Amino acid sequence: MRIQKKILLTLTGFIALAILLSIVSIKFGLKRERLLIDYNVSELKQITNAIADDQELKVFQIIYDYTYWDEFIDFVKNPDKQWADDNLGSILSSFSIQAVYVLNIEKDIVYTSFEDQYNELGSIEFDIEVFDHLNTHHFINYYVSTPFGFAMIQGATLHPTKDPGRLTEPQAYFFIIKILDSALLKSMEKISGCRVSVYNTKPTFTIQTITDLINSIHVLESWNKEEVGFLVFTKELDFLQLYRKMSLQMQGLFLFSIIAILVTFVLLLSRLVNKPLRLISEIVKNEDLTKVSKLKKSSAEFEYVGNMIEQFVEQKKDLEHAMHLAQASDKIKTEFLNNISHEVRTPLNGIIGAASLLSFDDISEESHREIISVLNLSTKRLLRTITQYMDISLLSSDNMPVYETPIEIFDFLRPLISEYQEECQQKNLEWVIDFPVEYHEILFTVDKSLLDKVLSHLLDNAVMFTEKGSVTFRFKIREEEIAFFIEDTGVGIDQEVKPRIFKVFSQEDASSLRRHEGSGLGLAICFKIIQLMGGRISFESEKGVGSNFYFTIPLLEKTIVLEKEDQKIVILKTIDNPIVLIAEDEDSNFFVLKAILEKRMNAKVIRAFNGLEAVDVCRVTARLNLILMDLKMPVMDGFEATSIIKKEFKNIPIVAITAYGMTGDEQHAQDVGCDDYITKPFKTNALIESLNKFLIVPKS
């Protein structure tokens, strides 16, 4: 019953809408009718003006042709009636003109001629102002009222044949008179399709709703622009009656059709909707899907509803499937976390175990070397795992900063070449370098830290997954980009794994039985970093044959070739017994640095526990050769301390040695004045090499 009430209300609303639309339609029809009438009035006005102007133009053409003529001037000076009758009187019959006047310059009539029935036109007088107008403008056109009706009078000044422009003084005056008689009016009616009437006073008209007459008035003006008569064109708009009749029929048909459609709609709705709705209610209430087929037979619309119910069942199954996929995703993440745990605990176990073995007294020299090797490998593996985890966190949250700086390509690649050459030698692999010679001293702008990460990950994988054969490293410079290639003859990648090789939490072998170590983040990090740098990465691989990874990054600035300058050979030596300030709050880190400096460089070491103490030491120490600055310390951090020291002691080199290892930290350190930047944990040889740069002087 509630549905039927809604249907009834809907029907009432539709009927009201139909009535409203009908009213709008009627008003629109009236407005359109008004527009049609206005358009026809405007068009009639244009036609009547054109017809009146055409009649005046015909007379003007006659008077224009006759008034620059030497023989006409001779006639005025020596009147000859026979010549005038032959040449001027003939105008009456030739052009349906009722009278002509010729006056000399003294305004005396020289010649007149009239049609027989218009002799009374001889009483027309020309005002002196008419001649003044002619002397100035040479032509005049105006109307006067006569016993025969309104007369059009056109006059012109007479000039020599060679003066069609009427630049000379007038020689005489010539007037033509044409009566607006019934013949002329009938001619206008034939041309315009209107009834033409003449009035002495201006008539007032309204649009007749019965006869539908429209009128256009052409004003007849005297020589001084006063209204002397009115030429009225009247036209009947026959089509309006037919238009109104058709509009009324269309509106009635429209209203009837709407009502008929609504009534039919209600009847069909009652039959086609109520029953299926009850069926839907039963299906939903009882969850009885056996009645869905019966519902789908009701109509095309309810077939769609039936399909939706069936889709609901399918979606329920899909949701269950999605839940299983989510569980599988959780499983992948769990495997990843287990792998991370494994990658952290394994090197930690090596570090702790090796450290405990070093405390034994009876360790042979060979065992000692093996323990040191285990320590080095374990610390390297642990650092790589932690760095990868931090990198993927920054990249996934779009917080990885990019700092482009100009670098010399071969200087940048030299440490990588040396490191992976050593690793290839340890595995008896051929290490192939294929670099273009012509770009030996090229500069390009790039974030060297991010580029180093990408190359390190790809080279790590190439060496790790290659048991025999070779690893090839090469690059090419193209127009606006640089391309790097890392090829190996290793295990290759299975076809099924290729589509997800750059995804996070993805490894070809994630089982506990896998042969190779790794967190599964390296390629995902490479992919995200290269995207961040505006480049592309791709690969080709065949299982059991090897892999070829290649990527491109844009050259942000025009390549600059370094110019070699003539250099003078200078023999250098390292400062003996350098004085080095170590600003470090951690005892373990200070102990390692102090031991390296004293044993390898024979340095005298001064310690500062925070940045403020480092500043004070600089101010009281007479000769200080180098400062090793930790960046994170209490009281005053290394950034602020470096900034203060550099302002007061510009020549003291400062090397930042810090656990800050993220992209952008090195740039920050350089901005405050650090001369070099070394991250913890560091390699002893790398530390010594860096410090020696600042402890060498010319040999005397």
C-alpha positions in Angstrom: 0.0 0.0 0.0 2.9 2.3 0.8 4.4 1.8 -2.7 1.0 2.5 -4.4 0.8 5.8 -2.4 4.3 6.8 -3.7 3.2 5.9 -7.2 0.1 8.1 -6.9 2.2 11.0 -5.5 4.6 10.5 -8.4 1.7 10.6 -10.9 0.3 13.8 -9.4 3.7 15.4 -9.6 4.0 14.4 -13.2 0.6 15.8 -14.1 1.5 19.1 -12.3 4.7 19.1 -14.3 2.8 18.5 -17.5 0.5 21.4 -16.8 3.4 23.7 -16.0 5.1 22.7 -19.2 2.0 23.4 -21.1 1.7 26.9 -19.6 5.4 27.5 -20.4 4.8 26.2 -23.9 1.8 28.6 -24.5 3.8 31.6 -23.2 6.7 30.6 -25.3 4.4 30.4 -28.4 3.1 33.9 -27.7 6.5 35.2 -27.3 7.6 33.5 -30.6 4.5 35.0 -32.3 5.5 38.5 -31.1 9.0 37.9 -32.4 7.6 36.9 -35.8 5.4 40.0 -36.0 8.3 42.3 -34.9 10.5 40.7 -37.6 7.9 41.2 -40.3 7.4 44.8 -39.2 11.2 45.4 -39.4 11.4 43.7 -42.8 8.4 45.8 -44.1 10.1 49.0 -42.9 13.2 48.1 -44.9 11.1 47.3 -48.0 9.0 50.5 -47.9 12.1 52.7 -47.4 13.8 50.9 -50.3 10.7 51.4 -52.6 10.4 55.1 -51.7 14.1 55.7 -52.1 14.0 53.9 -55.5 11.2 56.3 -56.7 13.2 59.3 -55.6 16.4 57.8 -57.2 14.7 57.4 -60.6 13.7 61.1 -60.6 17.2 62.1 -59.3 18.9 60.2 -62.2 16.9 62.2 -64.7 17.6 65.6 -63.2 21.3 64.6 -62.7 21.7 63.7 -66.4 20.2 67.0 -67.6 21.9 69.5 -65.4 25.5 69.5 -66.8 24.9 70.3 -70.4 26.3 73.2 -72.5 23.2 73.3 -74.9 20.9 73.6 -71.8 23.0 76.6 -70.6 22.8 78.2 -74.1 19.0 77.8 -74.0 18.8 79.6 -70.7 20.8 82.5 -72.1 18.9 82.5 -75.5 15.6 80.8 -74.9 14.3 78.7 -77.8 10.8 77.2 -77.1 11.1 74.6 -79.9 14.4 73.3 -78.5 12.9 73.2 -75.0 9.8 71.4 -76.1 11.9 68.8 -78.0 14.5 68.3 -75.2 12.8 69.2 -72.0 9.1 68.8 -72.6 9.7 65.3 -73.9 10.7 64.3 -70.3 7.0 64.4 -69.3 6.0 61.5 -71.6 9.3 59.7 -71.5 9.6 59.4 -67.7 6.0 59.9 -66.5 6.8 63.3 -65.1 4.0 65.8 -64.5 5.9 69.1 -64.8 9.3 70.7 -65.4 10.5 74.2 -64.5 13.6 76.1 -65.7 14.6 79.3 -63.9 17.6 81.5 -64.7 20.1 82.6 -62.1 17.9 85.6 -61.3 15.2 83.0 -60.4 12.9 84.1 -63.3 11.0 81.3 -65.0 12.5 80.6 -68.5 10.5 77.6 -69.4 7.7 75.4 -67.9 5.9 72.3 -69.3 2.9 70.4 -67.8 0.9 67.4 -68.6 -2.5 68.5 -69.8 -4.5 67.6 -66.7 -1.9 69.1 -64.4 -1.8 72.8 -65.6 -2.6 74.0 -62.2 0.9 73.0 -61.1 1.9 76.2 -62.7 0.9 77.9 -59.5 3.7 76.3 -57.5 6.1 78.8 -56.0 9.7 78.1 -55.0 10.8 79.6 -51.7 14.0 81.6 -51.7 15.4 79.2 -49.1 15.2 76.4 -51.8 17.6 78.4 -54.0 19.9 79.0 -51.1 20.0 75.3 -50.5 20.6 74.6 -54.2 23.5 77.1 -54.3 25.1 75.2 -51.5 24.3 71.6 -52.1 23.3 71.6 -55.9 20.4 69.2 -55.3 17.2 69.2 -53.4 14.4 66.7 -52.9 11.1 67.5 -51.0 7.4 67.1 -51.1 4.5 69.6 -51.3 0.7 69.2 -51.1 -1.2 70.0 -54.3 -4.8 69.7 -55.5 -3.7 66.5 -57.3 -2.1 65.0 -54.2 1.4 65.1 -52.9 4.1 66.1 -55.4 7.7 65.1 -55.3 9.9 68.0 -56.3 13.5 67.5 -57.2 15.7 70.4 -58.2 19.3 70.9 -59.3 21.7 73.6 -60.4 22.8 73.8 -64.1 26.5 73.5 -65.0 28.6 73.1 -68.1 29.2 69.7 -69.7 32.8 69.5 -68.5 31.7 70.1 -64.9 29.8 67.0 -63.7 31.2 67.6 -60.3 29.4 71.0 -60.2 32.4 73.0 -59.1 31.6 76.1 -61.1 28.9 78.7 -60.3 25.3 77.7 -61.1 24.1 78.9 -64.5 20.3 78.2 -63.9 17.9 76.0 -61.9 16.0 73.0 -63.1 13.0 71.4 -61.3 11.1 68.2 -62.0 7.7 67.5 -60.4 6.2 64.1 -60.0 2.7 63.5 -58.5 2.1 60.6 -56.2 -0.9 59.6 -58.2 -2.9 56.3 -58.1 -0.8 54.8 -60.9 2.4 55.3 -58.9 0.8 54.0 -55.7 -0.5 50.9 -57.6 3.1 50.4 -58.9 4.4 50.5 -55.3 1.7 48.0 -54.2 2.7 45.6 -56.9 6.3 45.8 -56.0 5.8 45.6 -52.2 2.8 43.3 -52.0 1.2 45.8 -49.6 -1.7 48.3 -49.7 -0.3 51.8 -50.1 -2.1 54.9 -48.9 -1.3 58.6 -48.5 -2.3 60.6 -45.4 -2.1 64.3 -44.6 -1.8 63.7 -40.9 0.2 60.9 -39.2 -2.0 57.9 -38.5 -1.7 55.7 -35.4 -1.9 51.9 -35.9 -2.1 48.9 -33.6 -1.6 45.2 -34.5 -5.0 43.8 -35.3 -5.6 40.5 -33.6 -8.3 39.5 -36.1 -6.9 40.8 -39.5 -3.2 40.7 -38.3 -2.3 43.9 -40.2 1.1 45.5 -39.9 1.9 49.0 -41.2 5.0 50.9 -42.1 5.0 54.7 -42.5 7.3 56.7 -44.8 7.4 60.4 -43.9 7.1 62.9 -46.8 9.2 66.0 -45.8 9.1 69.6 -47.0 12.3 71.5 -48.0 12.8 72.5 -44.4 12.3 68.9 -43.1 8.7 69.5 -41.8 6.3 66.6 -42.1 3.8 67.4 -44.9 2.4 63.9 -45.6 2.7 60.2 -44.9 3.0 57.3 -47.2 1.6 54.2 -45.4 2.3 50.6 -46.5 -0.2 48.1 -45.0 0.4 44.3 -45.1 -1.7 41.4 -43.8 0.1 38.5 -42.1 -2.0 35.7 -43.4 0.2 33.0 -41.9 -0.4 34.1 -38.3 -3.9 32.6 -38.2 -2.5 29.3 -39.4 0.4 29.5 -37.1 -1.9 30.1 -34.0 -4.1 27.2 -35.0 -1.2 24.8 -35.4 0.4 26.0 -32.2 -2.9 25.4 -30.3 -3.2 22.0 -31.8 0.4 21.1 -30.9 0.0 22.2 -27.3 -3.2 20.3 -27.0 -1.6 17.2 -28.5 1.4 17.6 -26.2 -0.8 17.9 -23.0 -3.0 15.0 -24.1 0.1 12.8 -24.9 1.6 13.6 -21.5 -1.6 12.7 -19.7 -2.0 9.5 -21.7 1.6 8.5 -21.1 1.3 9.1 -17.4 -2.0 7.1 -17.1 -0.4 4.2 -19.1 2.7 4.5 -17.0 0.7 4.1 -13.8 -1.2 1.1 -15.1 2.0 -0.6 -16.3 3.8 0.4 -13.1 1.1 -1.2 -11.0 1.4 -4.4 -13.0 5.1 -4.5 -13.7 6.5 -3.2 -10.4 4.4 -4.2 -7.5 4.6 -7.9 -8.2 8.3 -8.0 -8.8 8.9 -5.8 -5.8 7.1 -8.3 -3.6 9.2 -11.0 -5.2 12.4 -9.1 -4.4 11.3 -8.6 -0.8 10.7 -12.4 -0.4 14.1 -13.2 -2.0 16.0 -10.7 0.2 14.1 -11.6 3.4 14.3 -15.4 3.0 17.6 -15.4 1.0 15.9 -17.7 -1.4 17.9 -17.5 -4.7 15.7 -20.1 -6.4 13.2 -17.3 -7.2 15.8 -15.1 -8.9 15.0 -16.8 -12.3 11.3 -16.0 -11.9 12.2 -12.4 -11.0 14.4 -12.1 -14.2 11.5 -13.1 -16.3 9.3 -10.2 -15.1 10.9 -7.5 -17.3 14.3 -6.3 -18.6 14.7 -4.0 -15.6 14.1 -6.7 -13.0 16.3 -9.0 -15.0 19.0 -6.4 -14.3 18.0 -6.5 -10.6 18.2 -10.3 -10.7 21.6 -10.0 -12.2 22.6 -7.6 -9.4 21.5 -10.1 -6.8 23.6 -12.8 -8.5 26.5 -10.4 -8.8 26.2 -9.8 -5.1 26.8 -13.5 -4.5 29.7 -13.3 -6.9 31.1 -10.3 -5.1 30.8 -12.1 -1.8 32.9 -14.8 -3.3 35.4 -12.2 -4.6 35.6 -10.6 -1.2 36.4 -14.0 0.3 39.1 -14.4 -2.4 40.4 -10.9 -1.6 40.6 -11.8 2.0 42.7 -14.8 1.1 44.9 -12.5 -1.0 45.3 -10.1 1.9 46.3 -13.0 4.0 48.8 -14.0 1.4 50.1 -10.4 1.3 50.5 -10.5 5.1 52.3 -13.8 4.6 54.7 -12.0 2.1 55.3 -9.2 4.6 55.8 -11.8 7.3 58.4 -13.5 5.2 60.0 -10.1 4.5 60.2 -9.3 8.2 61.6 -12.8 8.9 64.1 -12.2 6.2 65.0 -8.8 7.7 65.4 -10.4 11.0 67.6 -13.1 9.5 69.7 -10.5 7.6 70.2 -8.5 10.9 70.8 -11.4 13.3 73.2 -13.3 11.0 75.9 -10.7 10.7 75.3 -9.7 14.4 76.1 -13.3 15.3 79.2 -13.2 13.2 80.3 -9.9 14.8 79.6 -11.1 18.4 81.1 -14.5 17.8 84.3 -13.1 16.2 84.7 -10.5 18.9 84.5 -13.2 21.6 87.1 -15.3 19.8 89.5 -12.4 19.7 89.6 -12.4 23.5 91.2 -15.9 23.5 94.9 -15.9 24.1 95.8 -19.0 22.0 94.6 -17.8 18.6 97.0 -18.5 15.7 97.8 -15.8 13.2 95.9 -17.5 10.5 92.8 -17.8 12.7 93.2 -14.2 13.6 93.1 -13.2 10.0 90.0 -15.3 9.4 88.3 -13.8 12.4 89.1 -10.3 11.1 87.7 -11.3 7.7 84.5 -12.5 9.4 84.2 -9.3 11.3 84.6 -7.2 8.1 82.1 -9.2 6.1 79.5 -9.3 8.9 79.7 -5.5 9.5 79.4 -4.8 5.8 76.4 -7.1 5.5 74.7 -5.6 8.6 75.3 -2.0 7.4 73.9 -2.8 3.9 70.7 -4.3 5.5 70.1 -1.3 7.8 70.8 1.1 4.9 68.4 -0.7 2.6 65.7 -0.7 5.2 66.1 3.0 5.8 66.2 3.8 2.1 63.0 1.9 1.2 61.2 3.6 4.1 62.2 7.1 2.8 61.4 6.2 -0.8 58.0 4.6 0.0 57.0 7.8 2.0 58.3 10.1 -0.7 60.7 11.7 1.8 64.0 10.8 0.0 65.8 14.2 -0.7 67.7 14.7 -4.0 70.9 16.9 -4.0 72.5 17.3 -7.4 76.2 18.3 -7.6 78.7 18.3 -10.4 80.9 15.2 -10.4 83.7 13.9 -12.6 82.5 10.6 -13.9 85.8 8.6 -13.6 86.6 10.0 -10.2 83.2 9.0 -9.1 83.4 5.5 -10.5 87.0 4.8 -9.4 86.1 3.6 -5.8 83.4 1.3 -7.2 85.7 -0.1 -9.8 88.4 -0.9 -7.2 85.9 -2.4 -4.7 84.2 -4.8 -7.1 87.4 -5.7 -8.9 88.6 -7.1 -5.5 85.3 -8.9 -4.9 85.4 -10.5 -8.4 89.0 -11.6 -7.8 87.9 -13.3 -4.5 85.3 -15.3 -6.5 87.6 -15.9 -9.5 85.3 -13.9 -11.8 86.4 -11.8 -14.8 85.9 -8.1 -14.1 85.3 -6.3 -17.4 85.3 -2.5 -17.6 84.1 -0.9 -20.9 84.2 2.9 -20.6 84.3 5.4 -23.5 87.7 7.0 -23.7 86.4 10.3 -25.1 84.5 11.1 -21.9 87.5 10.6 -19.6 87.2 14.0 -18.0 83.5 14.9 -18.2 81.4 16.6 -15.6 77.7 16.0 -15.1 75.2 17.0 -12.4 73.6 14.2 -10.4 72.9 13.1 -6.8 76.1 11.1 -6.4 74.8 9.4 -3.2 71.7 8.0 -4.9 73.6 7.0 -8.0 76.2 5.2 -5.9 73.3 3.3 -4.2 71.9 2.2 -7.5 75.2 1.1 -8.9 76.2 -0.7 -5.7 72.9 -2.6 -5.5 73.2 -3.8 -9.1 76.9 -4.7 -8.9 76.3 -6.5 -5.5 73.6 -8.6 -7.2 75.8 -9.3 -10.3 78.7 -10.5 -8.1 76.5 -12.3 -5.6 74.5 -14.3 -8.2 77.5 -15.2 -10.5 79.5 -18.3 -9.6 81.7 -18.4 -12.8 82.2 -16.3 -15.8 82.3 -12.5 -15.8 80.8 -9.3 -14.6 80.8 -6.4 -17.1 80.4 -2.7 -16.1 80.0 0.0 -18.8 78.4 3.3 -19.5 77.5 5.4 -22.5 76.9 9.2 -22.9 74.0 10.0 -25.1 72.5 13.4 -26.2 70.7 14.2 -23.0 71.2 11.2 -20.7 73.8 8.8 -19.5 73.2 5.0 -19.6 74.8 2.4 -17.3 75.0 -1.3 -18.1 75.8 -4.2 -15.6 76.0 -7.6 -17.2 76.7 -10.9 -15.6 76.9 -14.6 -16.5 75.1 -15.7 -13.3 72.0 -17.7 -12.5 69.6 -15.4 -14.4 65.9 -14.7 -13.5 62.9 -17.0 -14.1 60.2 -15.8 -16.5 57.5 -16.0 -13.8 59.5 -13.7 -11.5 60.3 -10.9 -14.1 56.9 -9.0 -13.8 57.5 -8.5 -10.0 61.2 -8.2 -9.9 61.1 -4.5 -9.0 58.4 -4.8 -6.3 59.0 -4.5 -2.6 58.8 -7.7 -0.6 59.7 -9.7 -3.7 62.4 -12.3 -4.1 62.7 -15.1 -6.6 63.6 -17.5 -3.8 62.2 -16.4 -0.4 62.3 -19.9 1.1 64.5 -20.8 4.0 66.5 -23.0 1.6 67.7 -20.2 -0.6 71.4 -20.2 -1.4 72.0 -16.4 -1.6 71.7 -13.9 1.1 69.8 -10.6 0.7 66.7 -8.7 2.0 64.9 -8.5 -1.4 64.9 -4.7 -1.3 67.8 -3.9 -3.6 66.0 -3.8 -7.0 63.0 -2.1 -5.5 65.3 0.6 -4.1 67.0 0.9 -7.5 63.7 1.2 -9.3 62.4 3.9 -7.0 65.6 5.9 -6.9 65.9 6.0 -10.7 62.3 7.1 -11.0 63.0 9.8 -8.5 66.0 11.0 -10.6 63.8 11.1 -13.7 65.4 8.0 -15.4 64.4 4.5 -16.6 65.5 1.0 -15.7 65.1 -2.2 -17.5 66.7 -5.6 -17.8 67.1 -8.7 -19.9 67.7 -12.1 -18.3 67.6 -15.8 -19.1 67.5 -18.5 -16.5 70.9 -20.2 -16.3 72.5 -17.8 -18.8 72.8 -14.4 -17.0 71.3 -11.0 -16.7 71.8 -7.5 -18.2 70.5 -4.6 -16.2 70.6 -1.1 -17.7 69.3 2.3 -16.7 69.4 5.9 -17.8 69.4 9.2 -16.0 69.1 12.6 -17.5 72.0 14.9 -17.8 70.7 17.9 -15.9 73.3 20.4 -17.3 75.4 20.7 -20.4 78.5 18.5 -20.3 81.7 20.4 -19.5 85.1 19.1 -20.6 87.7 20.0 -18.1 90.7 21.8 -19.5 94.1 20.5 -18.6 96.5 23.2 -17.4 100.2 23.0 -17.3 101.1 21.6 -13.9 104.3 22.0 -12.0 105.5 18.9 -10.2 105.5 19.5 -6.5 106.9 16.9 -4.1 104.7 16.5 -1.0 105.2 14.9 2.4 102.9 14.1 5.3 103.0 16.3 8.4 105.0 14.6 11.1 103.2 14.1 14.4 100.1 16.1 13.5 97.9 17.4 16.2 94.3 16.2 15.7 91.2 17.2 17.6 88.5 14.5 17.9 85.1 15.9 18.8 83.3 12.7 19.9 81.0 11.9 22.8 80.9 8.1 22.4 83.9 6.4 24.1 84.0 3.4 21.8 84.1 5.6 18.7 86.8 7.8 20.2 88.9 4.8 21.2 88.9 3.4 17.6 89.7 6.8 16.1 92.5 7.5 18.6 94.1 4.1 18.0 94.0 4.5 14.2 95.5 8.0 14.4 98.2 7.1 16.9 99.3 3.8 15.3 98.9 4.7 11.6 99.7 8.4 11.5 101.7 9.0 14.7 99.3 11.7 15.6 98.8 13.6 18.9 95.1 13.3 19.8 93.1 15.9 21.7 89.5 15.0 22.7 86.4 17.2 23.0 83.2 15.6 24.4 80.8 18.1 22.6 80.8 20.9 20.1 81.2 23.6 22.6 84.4 22.0 24.0 85.7 21.7 20.4 85.3 25.4 19.9 87.1 26.1 23.1 90.0 23.7 22.2 90.5 25.5 18.9 90.7 28.9 20.7 93.4 27.7 23.2 95.5 25.4 21.0 98.2 27.2 19.1 98.8 24.6 16.4 96.0 22.4 15.3 96.3 20.4 12.1 93.0 18.6 11.7 89.5 18.2 13.4 87.4 15.1 13.3 83.9 16.2 14.0 81.0 14.1 15.1 77.8 15.8 14.1 75.4 14.5 16.8 76.7 15.5 20.3 75.2 17.0 23.5 75.4 20.7 24.5 76.3 21.8 20.9 76.1 19.6 17.8 78.8 19.3 15.2 76.9 21.4 12.6 76.9 24.5 14.8 80.4 23.9 16.1 81.8 23.6 12.6 80.1 26.8 11.5 81.6 28.7 14.5 85.1 27.2 14.0 85.2 28.0 10.3 84.3 31.6 10.9 87.3 32.0 13.3 89.8 29.5 11.9 89.2 29.1 8.2 92.4 27.2 7.5 91.8 24.3 9.9 90.4 21.4 7.9 87.3 19.7 9.4 86.3 16.1 8.5 82.8 15.1 9.6 82.7 11.5 10.9 79.1 10.7 11.7 76.4 8.1 11.8 74.2 10.5 9.8 74.2 8.5 6.5 71.1 9.6 4.7 71.0 11.4 1.4 71.3 15.1 2.1 73.3 14.8 5.3 76.6 15.2 3.4 75.3 18.4 1.7 74.3 19.8 5.0 77.7 19.2 6.4 79.4 20.8 3.5 77.1 23.8 3.7 78.3 24.6 7.3 82.0 24.2 6.3 83.0 20.6 6.6 85.9 19.8 4.1 85.1 16.1 3.9 82.4 13.7 5.0 82.9 10.1 6.3 80.0 7.9 7.5 80.2 5.4 10.4 81.1 2.6 10.2 84.1 3.6 8.1 86.9 1.6 6.6 90.4 2.3 8.1 92.1 2.6 4.7 89.4 5.0 3.5 89.7 7.1 6.7 93.5 7.3 6.4 93.3 8.2 2.7 90.8 11.0 3.4 92.8 12.4 6.3 96.1 12.4 4.4 94.6 14.8 1.9 94.6 17.5 4.7 98.0 16.5 6.3 100.3 16.9 3.3 102.6 19.9 2.7 105.2 20.6 0.0 108.6 18.9 0.8 111.3 21.5 1.4 
